[in-house]
Amino acid sequence: MPAGYSLHDFSFDLRQHMAPANVWVTSGWTSVVAAPGTVCGVGGCFAPPYAAPDSSLSVTLEVDGRELRDGVRAGIAGFGLGLLTSGGTWRPDRIERSGTFHQYDDGRLVSLGVHSRLTPVHGAGGYVLEITVENRADRDAEISIHPRLSAGQPGRLPLADWGWMAPRAGDLVAAASTSMTLRHDLLHSRVPAGGRTRFTLAVELGEAVEPGEAARPGATEPDPADRARQATDRWARRLATALDAFPRLETDIPGLAAYWHRSIASGLVCLWDNPGFVTTPFVATSGVDGGALCAYVWDTGGYAPHLLTLMLGETATDLLEAMLKADLTKHYAIAPDGTGLGVAYAYSGWSLVTLATAVASQRGLARGLVERLHDAVAALDARFPAVGELRDYGTQHNLLEMRGAGWEHVVASPNAERAAYLDALATLAEASGAVLPVDALRATAHRIRASIADELWDAEAKWFRSRYPDGHTELTYSVQAFDALRAGACTPQMAADLIARVRPGAFLGAYGVSSVSAEDERHYELGDTDWSGGGAYTGEAPQLALTLWERGEAELAWTVLSRLLWMGEHYPYFPQEHYSDRPAAPPVGRRANIIAGLAGAEAILLGLVGVRPRPDGGLVISPPPAPGNVALRGLRFRGRSIDVECTPHGFSVTVDGRRIAPEGGAVVVPAA
């Protein structure tokens, strides 16, 4: 069995980062951002329910009585230029940055190497900044640092109010007990030639908490450096737990391993383990920048349910329970305390059942939970008016939030997903013994699929139409049509017509997939990369690749996924969305990270390597011919350890050290 993952496996060279102004790091309790263009500067900080979005910490160095600012200033030489940044490394637990100052001035060489380590703490709000200064000159130097904390307007936002947007200072409840303070040890040192010294700063955000979670103000506090080490140790334990069942990837395909690791990192940074949250861990949709620190049913369950379930282990059922307690007829997400947020969302039922199916395959589901799941999605179905066998899912308010009319009301997706989850509920009932109308569920699913083909497919346009209540129809070339394909709503000819549009100049760009085909003159636009064109939500392209693998379109599936490998080289974790025609993401107004980033690794596991979990706890492993050599080693599934090796010419599967020969092009691993 391969060794487990380490924090070093997820190290990222910040010189390659596409968005250097937006580098966050989280402990699962506190999240903090490095100030761009600096070696030591720090920006906003969040430790729910506390927030200091407009806070900053700046550091000025003093060398033999002369001021040296952190970051480039106006000027071309001398001390006025400031400390120059020279690189850095992101890890899940910290951000390390380096800088240099090398000037010959007034007959004297001043040469400093400066290194900082920014670590968000765990168990309380705040962070530790460790600054190491190396004297590279040939004489001793008197070195001081002058930190300046600007707390801004720190405050408290109830956990129930942490929604899609990051808290702003005006949103916070100011309280006398909410504070942001700076602690430090000595700020001056005489550093010999060739020597180095370290300064340690600690910034604390919040107020007194219960004993055992953190020390009360005035009590003996842990040494800041110790607190940073404790946060790193906490992260190492999180990896040991969250990635215990994850396989390691070995490949000779350039960029694939980096993409795999960055996709996994995208899931890891969404885990929060404050005991005040409704589950431990709590799976946030985003959260590193303080926004979307809530769990949307759709992207939590809809994009990478199998890998998320592997990551959560025995706590996956807790997430299902928390979401079931929210009224899906009114809400699309749960806040960190379990409070429902938002409106009824058309894709919530499908996402919840998809997550439940993954949990059932890996851990099993009690019959009572399956029955409550059925009742919850039935209530959500009833929320949307029936139009024959189909449902009217309303306007963009309940759907994709495109900025124009189009994919609204009676649409192929999520009507097709409804059929898929009714079938899935029937299968879950059979596996668990839940008392559900299995035959009726499957019969309804069949009628829904038939109605989609009969009522919404435009044979001339070779695409789905959306139908409005007054009979108006729209032909919108949206990526959502491929979800209807995945959900089984297409005849072979319909499927071929849809897949034919996965091509350059339509849905396929050089760096990803467009959420609306560039050939759609009515709906394609560049201002809403998320759902209206020019790019897509980060989970969409890998999910399309997985859909194509599931359809036997291995070459096209790899064409889609390979367009995304640049992201593994240029982001420490994946952003909410990205462009499809250039290697970049929208610079402002979008979340810095997204749980749907885990969909990339899901596409590799289920699509490229062909590992398909079954609701009864078994596995079917049937990889297509690989575009190179790919191996996943140490997948742990229901107590078994599984290795899969894929080449362009075949594959092999090893279960608990025993090679199993394929039969009919697949290896079937029965339920334990």
C-alpha positions as CSV (number, residue, x, y, z in Angstrom):
1,M,0.0,0.0,0.0
2,P,1.5,3.4,-0.9
3,A,2.3,5.9,1.8
4,G,-0.3,8.5,2.7
5,Y,-0.4,12.0,1.5
6,S,1.7,14.7,3.1
7,L,1.3,18.5,3.1
8,H,4.3,18.7,0.8
9,D,2.3,16.8,-1.9
10,F,0.2,19.9,-2.2
11,S,2.9,22.5,-2.2
12,F,2.4,25.1,-5.0
13,D,5.0,27.5,-6.4
14,L,3.4,31.0,-6.2
15,R,5.5,32.2,-9.1
16,Q,3.1,30.2,-11.3
17,H,-0.1,31.5,-9.8
18,M,-2.5,33.1,-12.3
19,A,-4.0,35.4,-9.6
20,P,-1.2,36.5,-7.2
21,A,-3.5,39.1,-5.6
22,N,-5.8,36.4,-4.3
23,V,-3.8,33.8,-2.3
24,W,-5.7,32.6,0.7
25,V,-4.9,29.9,3.3
26,T,-7.2,28.3,5.8
27,S,-6.7,26.2,9.0
28,G,-10.3,25.0,8.9
29,W,-11.1,27.6,11.6
30,T,-9.4,30.8,10.3
31,S,-8.8,32.0,6.8
32,V,-6.4,34.8,5.9
33,V,-5.0,36.3,2.7
34,A,-1.5,37.4,1.9
35,A,-1.2,41.0,0.8
36,P,-0.2,41.1,-2.9
37,G,3.2,42.5,-3.8
38,T,4.6,42.1,-0.3
39,V,6.9,39.6,1.5
40,C,5.3,40.1,4.9
41,G,2.0,41.9,4.4
42,V,-1.4,40.3,5.4
43,G,-4.9,41.3,4.4
44,G,-8.4,40.3,5.5
45,C,-9.1,37.6,8.0
46,F,-12.2,35.4,8.7
47,A,-12.8,33.1,11.6
48,P,-16.6,32.6,11.7
49,P,-18.6,34.0,13.4
50,Y,-15.8,36.7,13.5
51,A,-14.6,38.7,10.5
52,A,-12.1,41.4,9.9
53,P,-12.4,41.8,6.1
54,D,-10.8,45.3,6.0
55,S,-7.9,44.5,8.3
56,S,-4.3,44.6,7.3
57,L,-0.9,43.9,8.8
58,S,2.1,45.7,7.3
59,V,5.8,45.4,8.3
60,T,8.6,47.9,7.9
61,L,12.2,46.8,8.4
62,E,14.9,49.1,9.8
63,V,18.5,48.4,9.0
64,D,21.1,50.3,10.9
65,G,18.6,53.1,11.5
66,R,17.4,53.3,7.8
67,E,13.9,52.4,6.9
68,L,13.1,49.6,4.4
69,R,9.5,49.2,3.4
70,D,8.0,46.0,2.3
71,G,7.0,46.1,-1.3
72,V,8.1,48.1,-4.3
73,R,7.7,51.8,-4.1
74,A,8.3,54.6,-6.6
75,G,12.0,55.0,-7.5
76,I,14.7,53.0,-9.3
77,A,17.3,52.4,-6.6
78,G,18.2,52.6,-3.0
79,F,16.2,52.2,0.2
80,G,13.2,54.0,-1.3
81,L,12.7,51.1,-3.7
82,G,11.8,48.8,-0.9
83,L,12.0,45.1,-0.2
84,L,11.5,43.1,-3.5
85,T,9.4,40.0,-3.6
86,S,11.2,37.0,-5.1
87,G,8.7,34.1,-4.8
88,G,6.8,31.9,-2.4
89,T,5.0,28.6,-1.8
90,W,1.4,27.8,-0.8
91,R,0.6,24.8,1.2
92,P,-2.7,23.9,2.8
93,D,-1.5,25.0,6.2
94,R,0.6,28.1,5.3
95,I,1.9,30.6,2.8
96,E,5.7,31.2,2.6
97,R,7.1,34.2,0.8
98,S,10.6,35.4,0.1
99,G,12.2,38.7,-0.7
100,T,15.5,40.3,-1.3
101,F,17.2,43.7,-0.7
102,H,20.7,44.2,-2.2
103,Q,22.0,47.7,-2.5
104,Y,25.5,49.2,-2.4
105,D,25.0,52.6,-0.8
106,D,27.4,55.2,0.5
107,G,30.3,52.8,0.4
108,R,28.5,50.0,2.2
109,L,26.7,46.9,1.0
110,V,23.4,46.1,2.5
111,S,22.1,42.7,1.5
112,L,19.2,41.0,3.2
113,G,17.2,37.9,2.4
114,V,13.7,38.0,4.0
115,H,11.4,35.0,4.4
116,S,8.0,35.0,5.9
117,R,5.6,32.2,7.0
118,L,1.9,33.0,7.4
119,T,-0.1,30.4,9.3
120,P,-3.8,30.7,10.2
121,V,-4.3,29.3,13.7
122,H,-6.8,26.6,14.7
123,G,-9.0,26.7,17.8
124,A,-9.3,30.5,17.7
125,G,-9.4,33.3,15.2
126,G,-6.2,34.8,14.0
127,Y,-2.8,34.0,12.4
128,V,0.9,33.8,13.1
129,L,3.5,35.6,10.9
130,E,7.1,34.5,11.3
131,I,9.7,36.6,9.7
132,T,13.3,35.4,9.2
133,V,15.9,38.0,8.2
134,E,19.3,36.9,6.9
135,N,22.2,39.3,6.9
136,R,24.1,38.5,3.7
137,A,26.6,41.4,4.0
138,D,30.1,41.1,5.4
139,R,29.4,43.1,8.5
140,D,27.0,43.0,11.5
141,A,23.7,44.8,11.2
142,E,21.2,46.2,13.6
143,I,17.8,45.0,12.3
144,S,14.4,45.9,13.7
145,I,10.9,45.3,12.4
146,H,8.0,47.7,12.9
147,P,4.6,46.0,12.5
148,R,1.4,48.0,12.0
149,L,-1.9,46.3,12.5
150,S,-4.9,48.1,11.0
151,A,-7.9,46.2,12.5
152,G,-10.5,48.1,10.4
153,Q,-13.9,47.3,11.7
154,P,-13.8,43.7,13.0
155,G,-17.1,42.3,14.1
156,R,-19.3,39.3,14.4
157,L,-21.7,37.9,11.9
158,P,-24.1,35.1,13.2
159,L,-23.3,31.8,11.6
160,A,-26.8,31.7,10.1
161,D,-25.9,34.7,7.9
162,W,-22.8,33.4,6.2
163,G,-24.1,33.2,2.6
164,W,-22.6,33.6,-0.9
165,M,-20.9,37.0,-0.4
166,A,-18.0,37.5,1.9
167,P,-19.0,39.6,4.9
168,R,-18.1,43.3,4.6
169,A,-17.4,45.6,7.5
170,G,-20.8,47.2,7.2
171,D,-22.5,43.7,7.5
172,L,-20.9,42.9,10.9
173,V,-22.3,43.4,14.3
174,A,-19.8,45.5,16.2
175,A,-19.3,44.4,19.8
176,A,-17.1,45.5,22.5
177,S,-16.0,41.9,23.1
178,T,-14.9,41.6,19.4
179,S,-11.3,42.6,19.0
180,M,-8.3,42.2,16.8
181,T,-5.0,42.5,18.6
182,L,-1.3,42.2,17.8
183,R,1.1,40.2,20.0
184,H,4.9,39.9,19.4
185,D,8.2,39.1,21.0
186,L,11.4,41.1,20.6
187,L,11.4,43.4,17.5
188,H,15.1,44.2,17.4
189,S,18.2,42.1,16.9
190,R,21.9,42.5,16.1
191,V,22.5,40.1,13.3
192,P,26.1,39.1,12.6
193,A,27.4,38.8,9.0
194,G,26.1,35.7,7.5
195,G,23.7,35.2,10.4
196,R,19.9,35.3,10.6
197,T,17.2,36.2,13.1
198,R,13.5,35.5,13.5
199,F,10.7,37.7,14.6
200,T,7.3,36.3,15.4
201,L,4.0,38.2,15.3
202,A,0.6,36.9,16.3
203,V,-2.7,38.5,15.4
204,E,-5.8,37.4,17.4
205,L,-9.4,37.9,16.2
206,G,-12.5,37.3,18.2
207,E,-13.3,37.1,21.9
208,A,-13.1,34.7,24.8
209,V,-14.3,31.2,24.0
210,E,-15.1,28.2,26.1
211,P,-12.3,26.6,28.1
212,G,-10.6,23.8,26.1
213,E,-11.1,25.6,22.8
214,A,-8.6,28.4,23.4
215,A,-7.2,30.3,26.4
216,R,-9.1,33.2,27.8
217,P,-7.7,36.7,27.4
218,G,-5.2,37.4,30.2
219,A,-4.5,33.7,30.7
220,T,-1.2,32.1,29.7
221,E,-1.3,31.9,25.9
222,P,0.6,29.4,23.8
223,D,3.7,30.6,22.3
224,P,2.8,31.9,18.8
225,A,5.4,29.7,17.1
226,D,3.9,26.7,19.0
227,R,0.4,27.8,17.8
228,A,1.6,27.8,14.2
229,R,3.1,24.3,14.6
230,Q,-0.1,23.1,16.2
231,A,-2.1,24.4,13.2
232,T,0.3,22.5,10.9
233,D,0.0,19.4,12.9
234,R,-3.8,19.7,12.7
235,W,-3.6,19.9,9.0
236,A,-1.4,16.8,8.8
237,R,-4.0,14.9,10.9
238,R,-6.7,16.2,8.6
239,L,-4.9,14.8,5.6
240,A,-4.4,11.5,7.3
241,T,-8.2,11.3,7.9
242,A,-9.6,12.9,4.8
243,L,-7.3,11.2,2.3
244,D,-7.0,7.9,4.1
245,A,-9.0,6.2,1.3
246,F,-7.6,8.2,-1.6
247,P,-5.4,6.5,-4.1
248,R,-2.1,8.1,-5.3
249,L,-1.7,8.8,-9.0
250,E,1.3,7.8,-11.0
251,T,1.5,8.9,-14.7
252,D,3.7,9.9,-17.5
253,I,1.1,12.3,-19.0
254,P,2.4,15.8,-18.5
255,G,0.3,17.9,-16.2
256,L,-2.1,15.2,-15.1
257,A,-0.6,14.6,-11.7
258,A,-0.5,18.3,-10.9
259,Y,-4.2,18.6,-11.9
260,W,-5.1,15.6,-9.7
261,H,-3.4,17.2,-6.7
262,R,-4.8,20.6,-7.2
263,S,-8.3,19.1,-7.6
264,I,-7.9,17.3,-4.3
265,A,-6.7,20.5,-2.7
266,S,-9.8,22.2,-3.9
267,G,-11.8,19.8,-1.8
268,L,-9.5,20.0,1.2
269,V,-9.7,23.7,1.6
270,C,-13.5,23.5,1.8
271,L,-13.4,21.5,5.0
272,W,-14.1,23.5,8.3
273,D,-14.0,21.9,11.7
274,N,-15.2,24.5,14.1
275,P,-17.3,22.5,16.7
276,G,-19.9,25.3,16.5
277,F,-20.8,24.3,13.0
278,V,-23.6,21.8,12.3
279,T,-21.2,19.1,11.1
280,T,-17.6,18.3,11.7
281,P,-16.2,18.7,9.2
282,F,-18.5,21.2,7.6
283,V,-18.2,21.2,3.8
284,A,-18.4,24.7,2.5
285,T,-19.1,25.5,-1.1
286,S,-16.2,28.0,-1.1
287,G,-15.1,29.9,2.0
288,V,-11.4,30.7,1.8
289,D,-12.2,34.3,1.0
290,G,-15.1,34.4,3.5
291,G,-17.8,34.0,0.8
292,A,-20.0,30.9,0.2
293,L,-19.0,29.6,3.6
294,C,-22.2,27.6,3.4
295,A,-23.1,24.2,1.8
296,Y,-25.1,24.4,-1.4
297,V,-26.9,21.2,-1.9
298,W,-26.2,21.4,-5.7
299,D,-22.5,21.6,-5.9
300,T,-21.8,19.8,-2.6
301,G,-23.5,16.7,-3.9
302,G,-23.7,17.2,-7.6
303,Y,-20.2,17.4,-8.9
304,A,-17.9,14.9,-7.0
305,P,-20.1,12.9,-4.7
306,H,-17.9,9.8,-4.7
307,L,-14.6,11.6,-3.9
308,L,-16.3,13.8,-1.4
309,T,-17.7,10.7,0.3
310,L,-14.3,9.2,0.4
311,M,-13.0,12.4,2.0
312,L,-15.7,12.5,4.6
313,G,-15.6,8.9,5.6
314,E,-18.1,8.0,8.3
315,T,-19.2,11.7,8.7
316,A,-20.7,11.7,5.2
317,T,-24.0,10.6,6.6
318,D,-23.9,13.6,8.9
319,L,-23.8,15.9,5.9
320,L,-26.8,14.2,4.4
321,E,-28.7,14.5,7.6
322,A,-27.9,18.2,7.9
323,M,-29.2,18.9,4.4
324,L,-32.3,16.9,4.9
325,K,-33.2,19.0,7.9
326,A,-33.2,22.1,5.7
327,D,-36.5,22.7,3.9
328,L,-35.5,22.3,0.3
329,T,-38.8,23.7,-0.9
330,K,-37.5,27.1,0.4
331,H,-33.7,26.8,0.5
332,Y,-30.7,25.8,-1.7
333,A,-28.0,25.8,1.0
334,I,-27.3,25.5,4.7
335,A,-25.3,28.0,6.7
336,P,-22.6,26.8,9.0
337,D,-25.1,26.3,11.8
338,G,-27.5,24.4,9.6
339,T,-29.9,27.3,8.9
340,G,-31.5,27.2,5.5
341,L,-30.4,29.8,3.0
342,G,-31.7,31.0,-0.4
343,V,-34.6,29.9,-2.5
344,A,-35.8,26.6,-3.8
345,Y,-33.3,25.4,-6.4
346,A,-34.2,23.1,-9.3
347,Y,-31.1,20.9,-9.0
348,S,-31.2,20.3,-5.3
349,G,-33.2,17.0,-5.4
350,W,-30.9,15.4,-7.9
351,S,-27.8,16.5,-6.1
352,L,-29.0,15.2,-2.7
353,V,-29.9,11.8,-4.2
354,T,-26.6,11.6,-6.0
355,L,-24.7,12.2,-2.8
356,A,-26.8,9.7,-1.0
357,T,-26.1,7.1,-3.8
358,A,-22.3,7.7,-3.3
359,V,-22.7,7.3,0.5
360,A,-24.7,4.1,0.0
361,S,-22.1,2.6,-2.3
362,Q,-19.3,3.3,0.2
363,R,-21.0,3.0,3.6
364,G,-24.6,1.8,3.1
365,L,-27.7,3.8,4.1
366,A,-30.3,2.9,6.7
367,R,-33.8,2.4,5.3
368,G,-35.2,5.2,7.4
369,L,-32.8,7.7,5.8
370,V,-33.7,6.5,2.3
371,E,-37.4,7.0,3.1
372,R,-36.8,10.5,4.5
373,L,-34.7,11.3,1.4
374,H,-37.7,10.2,-0.8
375,D,-40.1,12.4,1.2
376,A,-37.7,15.4,0.9
377,V,-37.3,15.3,-2.8
378,A,-41.0,14.6,-3.3
379,A,-41.8,17.8,-1.4
380,L,-39.3,19.7,-3.6
381,D,-40.9,18.2,-6.8
382,A,-44.3,19.4,-5.6
383,R,-42.9,22.9,-5.2
384,F,-42.6,23.1,-9.0
385,P,-45.8,22.9,-11.1
386,A,-46.4,19.8,-13.1
387,V,-46.8,20.2,-16.9
388,G,-47.9,16.7,-17.9
389,E,-45.1,14.4,-16.9
390,L,-42.6,17.3,-16.7
391,R,-42.1,20.1,-14.2
392,D,-41.9,23.9,-14.7
393,Y,-38.8,24.9,-12.8
394,G,-39.4,28.6,-13.0
395,T,-37.1,31.4,-14.1
396,Q,-33.4,32.0,-13.7
397,H,-34.2,32.6,-10.0
398,N,-34.5,28.9,-9.5
399,L,-32.2,27.7,-12.3
400,L,-28.9,28.8,-13.8
401,E,-29.0,32.5,-13.2
402,M,-28.2,33.4,-16.8
403,R,-28.6,37.1,-17.6
404,G,-31.0,36.6,-20.4
405,A,-34.1,34.6,-21.2
406,G,-33.4,31.0,-22.3
407,W,-32.9,27.9,-20.2
408,E,-36.1,28.4,-18.1
409,H,-39.4,26.9,-17.2
410,V,-40.0,23.4,-18.8
411,V,-36.4,22.4,-19.6
412,A,-34.7,19.1,-20.4
413,S,-32.4,19.5,-17.4
414,P,-33.3,19.2,-14.6
415,N,-36.4,17.3,-15.7
416,A,-34.0,14.5,-16.9
417,E,-32.2,14.5,-13.5
418,R,-35.6,14.1,-11.8
419,A,-36.0,10.9,-13.8
420,A,-32.5,9.8,-12.9
421,Y,-33.0,10.3,-9.2
422,L,-36.4,8.5,-9.2
423,D,-34.6,5.5,-10.6
424,A,-31.8,6.0,-8.1
425,L,-34.3,6.1,-5.2
426,A,-35.8,2.8,-6.4
427,T,-32.3,1.2,-6.4
428,L,-31.6,2.6,-2.9
429,A,-34.8,1.2,-1.7
430,E,-34.0,-2.2,-2.9
431,A,-30.5,-2.1,-1.4
432,S,-31.7,-0.8,2.0
433,G,-35.1,-2.4,2.4
434,A,-36.8,1.0,2.5
435,V,-40.5,0.9,1.9
436,L,-40.9,2.9,-1.3
437,P,-43.1,2.4,-4.4
438,V,-40.2,1.1,-6.5
439,D,-42.2,0.1,-9.6
440,A,-44.0,3.4,-9.6
441,L,-40.8,5.4,-9.3
442,R,-39.2,3.7,-12.3
443,A,-42.4,4.0,-14.3
444,T,-42.5,7.7,-13.7
445,A,-38.9,8.0,-14.6
446,H,-39.6,6.3,-17.9
447,R,-42.5,8.6,-18.7
448,I,-40.4,11.7,-17.9
449,R,-37.6,10.6,-20.3
450,A,-40.2,9.9,-23.1
451,S,-41.8,13.3,-22.6
452,I,-38.5,15.1,-22.8
453,A,-37.7,13.4,-26.1
454,D,-41.3,13.9,-27.5
455,E,-42.0,17.4,-26.2
456,L,-38.6,19.3,-25.9
457,W,-36.4,17.8,-28.6
458,D,-36.1,19.9,-31.8
459,A,-35.1,17.4,-34.5
460,E,-34.3,20.1,-37.0
461,A,-32.1,22.1,-34.6
462,K,-30.8,18.9,-33.1
463,W,-31.1,20.4,-29.6
464,F,-33.6,20.8,-26.8
465,R,-36.1,23.6,-26.6
466,S,-37.3,25.2,-23.4
467,R,-41.0,25.9,-23.1
468,Y,-42.6,28.8,-21.3
469,P,-46.1,28.7,-19.7
470,D,-47.6,30.8,-22.6
471,G,-46.2,28.5,-25.3
472,H,-43.1,30.6,-26.1
473,T,-40.0,28.4,-26.7
474,E,-36.3,29.1,-26.6
475,L,-33.5,27.3,-28.2
476,T,-30.5,27.7,-25.9
477,Y,-27.3,25.9,-26.6
478,S,-26.5,25.4,-22.9
479,V,-24.0,23.0,-21.4
480,Q,-26.9,21.8,-19.2
481,A,-28.1,19.7,-22.2
482,F,-25.2,17.3,-21.5
483,D,-26.6,16.7,-18.0
484,A,-29.8,15.5,-19.7
485,L,-27.7,13.2,-21.8
486,R,-26.0,11.8,-18.7
487,A,-29.3,11.3,-17.0
488,G,-30.5,9.0,-19.8
489,A,-33.0,11.3,-21.6
490,C,-31.6,10.8,-25.1
491,T,-32.0,8.3,-27.9
492,P,-28.8,7.2,-29.6
493,Q,-29.4,9.8,-32.4
494,M,-30.1,12.6,-30.0
495,A,-27.0,11.7,-28.1
496,A,-24.9,11.8,-31.3
497,D,-26.4,15.2,-32.2
498,L,-25.5,16.6,-28.8
499,I,-22.0,15.2,-28.7
500,A,-21.3,16.6,-32.2
501,R,-21.4,20.1,-30.7
502,V,-18.4,19.4,-28.4
503,R,-16.1,20.9,-30.9
504,P,-13.9,24.0,-31.2
505,G,-15.9,27.1,-32.1
506,A,-19.0,25.8,-30.2
507,F,-18.6,24.4,-26.7
508,L,-14.9,23.5,-26.7
509,G,-12.3,26.2,-26.1
510,A,-8.5,25.8,-26.0
511,Y,-8.6,26.0,-22.2
512,G,-11.9,24.5,-21.2
513,V,-15.6,24.4,-22.0
514,S,-18.0,27.3,-22.6
515,S,-21.3,27.1,-20.6
516,V,-23.1,28.4,-23.8
517,S,-22.0,27.5,-27.2
518,A,-20.2,30.3,-29.1
519,E,-22.5,29.5,-32.0
520,D,-25.5,30.6,-30.0
521,E,-25.8,34.3,-31.0
522,R,-28.8,35.0,-28.8
523,H,-27.4,33.7,-25.5
524,Y,-23.6,33.6,-25.7
525,E,-22.0,36.5,-23.8
526,L,-18.7,37.1,-22.0
527,G,-19.9,39.0,-18.9
528,D,-21.2,35.9,-17.1
529,T,-18.5,33.2,-17.5
530,D,-20.4,31.0,-15.0
531,W,-23.4,30.1,-17.1
532,S,-23.7,32.4,-20.2
533,G,-20.6,31.7,-22.2
534,G,-16.9,32.3,-22.6
535,G,-16.1,29.9,-19.8
536,A,-17.9,27.8,-17.2
537,Y,-18.4,26.9,-13.6
538,T,-15.3,24.9,-12.6
539,G,-17.2,21.6,-12.2
540,E,-18.8,21.6,-15.6
541,A,-15.9,20.7,-17.9
542,P,-14.7,17.7,-15.9
543,Q,-18.3,16.5,-15.5
544,L,-18.7,16.7,-19.3
545,A,-15.6,14.7,-19.7
546,L,-16.9,12.1,-17.3
547,T,-20.3,12.0,-19.2
548,L,-18.4,11.3,-22.4
549,W,-16.4,8.5,-20.8
550,E,-19.6,7.0,-19.5
551,R,-21.0,7.2,-23.1
552,G,-17.9,5.4,-24.5
553,E,-16.5,8.5,-26.1
554,A,-13.0,8.1,-24.6
555,E,-11.1,10.1,-27.1
556,L,-13.4,13.1,-26.9
557,A,-13.5,12.8,-23.1
558,W,-9.8,13.1,-22.9
559,T,-9.8,16.0,-25.4
560,V,-12.1,17.9,-22.9
561,L,-10.2,17.0,-19.8
562,S,-6.8,17.7,-21.3
563,R,-8.0,21.3,-21.9
564,L,-8.0,21.8,-18.2
565,L,-4.6,20.5,-17.2
566,W,-3.2,24.1,-17.3
567,M,-5.2,24.8,-14.1
568,G,-3.1,22.3,-12.1
569,E,0.0,24.3,-13.0
570,H,-1.4,27.7,-12.2
571,Y,-3.8,27.5,-9.2
572,P,-3.1,26.2,-5.7
573,Y,-6.9,25.4,-5.6
574,F,-9.5,25.9,-8.3
575,P,-11.6,29.1,-8.5
576,Q,-15.3,29.3,-8.9
577,E,-15.1,29.5,-12.7
578,H,-12.6,30.1,-15.5
579,Y,-12.5,31.2,-19.1
580,S,-12.4,28.6,-21.9
581,D,-10.5,30.7,-24.5
582,R,-7.6,31.8,-22.4
583,P,-5.9,30.4,-19.3
584,A,-7.4,32.7,-16.7
585,A,-10.3,33.3,-14.3
586,P,-12.4,36.4,-13.9
587,P,-10.3,38.7,-11.6
588,V,-13.1,40.0,-9.3
589,G,-16.5,39.3,-8.1
590,R,-16.2,35.5,-8.0
591,R,-15.3,33.1,-5.2
592,A,-11.6,32.2,-4.9
593,N,-12.2,28.5,-4.4
594,I,-15.0,26.0,-5.1
595,I,-15.9,22.5,-3.9
596,A,-16.8,21.6,-7.5
597,G,-13.0,21.7,-8.2
598,L,-13.0,18.2,-6.8
599,A,-14.8,17.1,-10.0
600,G,-11.5,17.0,-11.8
601,A,-10.3,14.1,-9.6
602,E,-13.7,12.5,-9.8
603,A,-13.5,12.5,-13.6
604,I,-10.0,10.9,-13.5
605,L,-11.1,8.1,-11.0
606,L,-14.5,7.3,-12.5
607,G,-13.8,8.2,-16.2
608,L,-10.2,7.9,-17.2
609,V,-9.5,5.0,-14.8
610,G,-13.0,3.6,-15.1
611,V,-13.8,2.9,-11.4
612,R,-17.6,2.8,-11.0
613,P,-19.0,2.3,-7.5
614,R,-22.4,0.5,-7.3
615,P,-25.2,1.3,-4.8
616,D,-24.9,-2.3,-3.4
617,G,-21.3,-1.7,-2.4
618,G,-19.6,-3.4,-5.3
619,L,-17.3,-1.9,-8.0
620,V,-17.1,-2.3,-11.7
621,I,-13.7,-1.3,-13.1
622,S,-13.5,-0.9,-16.8
623,P,-11.0,1.7,-18.0
624,P,-11.0,2.8,-21.7
625,P,-7.6,2.8,-23.5
626,A,-5.6,5.5,-21.7
627,P,-3.8,8.4,-23.5
628,G,-0.6,7.3,-21.6
629,N,0.3,5.3,-18.6
630,V,-1.9,6.0,-15.6
631,A,-2.0,4.2,-12.3
632,L,-4.1,4.8,-9.2
633,R,-2.7,2.9,-6.2
634,G,-4.2,2.4,-2.8
635,L,-7.8,3.2,-3.3
636,R,-9.6,2.0,-0.2
637,F,-13.2,1.0,-0.7
638,R,-15.2,-0.9,1.9
639,G,-12.1,-2.3,3.6
640,R,-10.3,-3.3,0.4
641,S,-7.2,-1.8,-1.1
642,I,-7.4,-1.5,-4.9
643,D,-4.7,-0.7,-7.5
644,V,-5.6,0.1,-11.2
645,E,-3.0,0.4,-13.9
646,C,-4.0,1.7,-17.3
647,T,-2.0,1.9,-20.6
648,P,-3.0,2.6,-24.2
649,H,-3.2,-1.2,-24.7
650,G,-5.0,-2.4,-21.6
651,F,-5.4,-2.4,-17.9
652,S,-4.8,-4.5,-14.8
653,V,-6.6,-4.5,-11.4
654,T,-5.1,-5.7,-8.1
655,V,-7.4,-6.2,-5.0
656,D,-5.7,-6.7,-1.6
657,G,-2.5,-7.7,-3.4
658,R,-4.2,-10.2,-5.7
659,R,-4.3,-9.6,-9.5
660,I,-7.8,-10.1,-10.9
661,A,-8.2,-10.9,-14.6
662,P,-10.9,-8.9,-16.5
663,E,-13.9,-10.7,-17.9
664,G,-15.7,-9.1,-20.8
665,G,-13.5,-6.0,-20.6
666,A,-14.3,-5.3,-16.9
667,V,-13.3,-6.4,-13.4
668,V,-16.2,-6.8,-11.0
669,V,-15.4,-6.4,-7.3
670,P,-18.5,-7.7,-5.4
671,A,-19.8,-6.0,-2.3
672,A,-17.8,-6.9,0.8
